[in-house]
Amino acid sequence: MIEKTYLKTKPECKVKFAIPVEAVGDAKNVALVGDFNNWDCTANLMKKQKSGVYASTLNLDIDTAYQFRYVIDGTEWLNDDMADDYVPSPVSQDSNSVLHL
């Protein structure tokens, strides 16, 4: 799930990324990685909500496309079903999720 809230006072969008517990199983940690954090698995660890959903919110610049993915326990990479687009990854045969702001 992706929720976009465009800010009126800045050229930014508040983006809430969420991934359901069904997608991550009994994961110990879930990281949000992408262009916005240099694909760093430690930069944006998602927080587990009471509902079991893992979520993270970032303010990102508008008029930009960001590639991103979720990393489960440092080994399994997942795309978001609600992404705006998908592009081939430059480092594997997988695709990356794309967010257009």
Secondary structure, DSSP 8 states (H G I E B T S, - for coil): -EEEEE-SSSSEEEEEEEE-HHHHTT-S-EEEEEGGGTT-TTT-B-EE-TTS-EEEEEEEESS-EEEEEEEETTTEEE--TT-SEEEE-SSSSSEEEEEE-
